[in-house]
Amino acid sequence: MADISQHGPKGLDATRAHYLALVQKRRLYGGITLAIFGLLLVSGFMLADERNAGGFWNGLPHMFDFPTDVVADTLPRLHLLPEHLLTYLPALLETINIAAVSTLLGAVAAMVFSLLSTRGLARWPRAIPLFRRMMDIMRAVPEIVIALMLIFVLGGGPVPAMIAIAFHTAGALGKLFSEVAENADLKPVEGLSSVGATWTQRMWLGVIPQVAPNWLSYGLLRFEINIRASAILGFVGAGGIGYELKNAMSWGQGKFDEAAAIFILLFLTIVLFDQLSSMARHKLAGPGAH
Amino acid sequence: MDLAARYAEAETAISRKKLLAFAVPGLILLYFIYIFFAFDVPGLIDRARPENAQILLRDTWSYKTHVTRDNRNGELSYAVEGERKGAYPEDERPDWVSGSGETTMIDLGRGRVATFLPGNAVELVIPGERTIEARLDGRRVATNLSEPYPDYVSVSNSRLQVTLPGARLTFTRSRSETFRYFTGWELFFFTLDSPYHGHGLGSILFGAQIDPERGNIAGAWHDFWQNPMWMHSAVAWAMFETVLMAFLGTFGAAIISLPIAFMAAKNFAPFAAVRFAFRRVFDFLRGVDGLIWTIVLSRAFGPGPLTGSLAILLTDTGSFGKMFSEALENVDKKQIEGVASTGAARLHRYRFGVIPQVAPVLLSQVLYYLESNTRSATIIGAITGGGIGLLLTQAMITQKDWEEVTYYIVLVVLMVMLMDGLSGWLRRRLIKGE
């Protein structure tokens, strides 16, 4: 290398210098970006620390206080644990049901929305931007907002959570479904339209069979996310295991054994569905899929 | 295979598909029927309070102004939403209130007029209806009404309440009160005690000095920003805190999980046991879930944005760890070998052979999570007590400031859409290099 640059044509030197300068500039920019990013992150943590009620370094030694309390309350009453687990099983079932129904309802709505907002498939091509904006808004509304409003109108229970999660799911899945449908082969659709099929028939027989595995896989992923969402919504008053957890927590220290049972149930459920859906998704879409 | 066997095979395949086409919707329908009863939907319809929906809808786009007389000392007060923060200054009152001395006439719109009369009496004139009169008889509320009462009136010994479309009159021992609804979000910019109330943007920017002690722009900005009714500065802080939680949680998790993901990837982890252990750690972090992490951490760190950030960070370390290690398992060996052939050390092999391959995938996942975590941060904020989630739940729990709830919802939706746009834009810029 050194030989070439010494004896070679002059142009090479200039090219090399230019290249090195470019590399240096690129490294500099990259370095500056990284430094700014690091600075943002560190100052962000310091700011969050400052605005927190208890500081990070004060709290760190107490990080395991609560888990220790829970274990300490549970161990002497270990024989009651199976009973507690059984007590909270219906609440857990309710949480899973909320997630399942809202995933189903949301997925059905998402199917319609996604087909209506996919180029080449839409029933009314001019309305594509309208349906896309609608999905954007549905996706952006956090579940807690709708859940709390519906609790005000309908009272507490699983239905507000179900509607809230279904609403968000429709928007979130709609976008993903539409991305899948965009890549669908249009030939079956054309074939169907040549024999006079209506829009619904073209979609049902021409598009859905093509996209079903991918859609199902996204739906399963959403179901897993929705189990977490329905547990957390329960904590703000929407029924299910989250609500029971809130009650169990409010009984305070010395009675955390019921909370421990709920923690165990919740953890096992999430891990179980996580593994199941990941296995099913690998089967449906092959390894390496989302 | 002969033709008959093929026919038979096709027949069974088709009939299986036919069965499936009916069985799946049928099962879903059965499940919905079960849910209908399990969630007690019929009971819910009974318990639902549609009048609350009405309040909610009306309050989102309107406000009410209260006129109250203290029946003990005859003192009158005027306040938006009946709150001290929205009170009219000492010598001012709404222009739909008239009268002097002990008689006050309040125009409730559509020809309806309520009058506070001397001697603790009130009168309400409704066009086309009988005039309602009430007065305090000792400790009792006496009215000129007799049964059956019209459905917009409720009367007892201690209270008369007349609820009209867009207005209400309440008369009790201690006070006479009316309020009237108006369209809009009143006092959004300035409360009534601010000198800038009622001035347009033009007259603040270019007009004469309004408050002799302060410059127009600085004074107006201060009064707007510190508006006690809408608390713009607190809301802005809360929004910032929510974004901060999402930002710190997401990128903190990404930075922590990247090196650990190497230990959980088949082609990088030295021992199967190490790999197994790290994978279980990721599964554990993810399985415990944001809700439980939030509870555990808020016991240690107290309420605030740090707790929320750490809860997101812990959950997402699990998610990212799993995704990153899967991405690392799919890297192309050739590039690493190429870098190794130049005599690069292990760290250099990773830096130049692996990272450039996986960076786009990882970055796009991280940016996707950033948007989704903005929404999670709203919920986590509601539980730990930080950010816009806290303001939102507080405003909802009081069940009266629905216009503020609407304002927060609009802000949250805009914030999430903005983060969505930002993360999409960054993804396109950084990954496709557009």
Interface residues (C-beta under 8 A of the other chain):
Chain A: F37 L40 L41 G44 F45 L47 A48 D49 R51 N52 A53 G54 G55 F56 G59 L60 H62 M63 D65 F66 P67 E94 N97 A100 V101 L104 D136 I137 R139 A140 V141 P142 E143 I144 V145 L148 M149 F152 V153 L154 G155 G157 P158 V159 M162 R228 A231 I232 L233 F235 V236 G242 L245 M249 F263 L266 F267 I270 V271 D274 G288
Chain B: I28 Y31 F32 I35 A38 F39 D40 V41 L44 R47 A48 R49 P50 N52 A53 L56 E241 L244 M245 F247 L248 F251 G252 I255 D283 R286 G287 V288 D289 G290 L291 I292 I295 V296 L297 R299 A300 F301 G302 P303 G304 P305 L306 T307 S309 E326 N330 R375 T378 I379 A382 I383 G385 G386 G389 L392 T393 M396 Q399 V405 I409 V412 V413 L414 V416 M417 D420
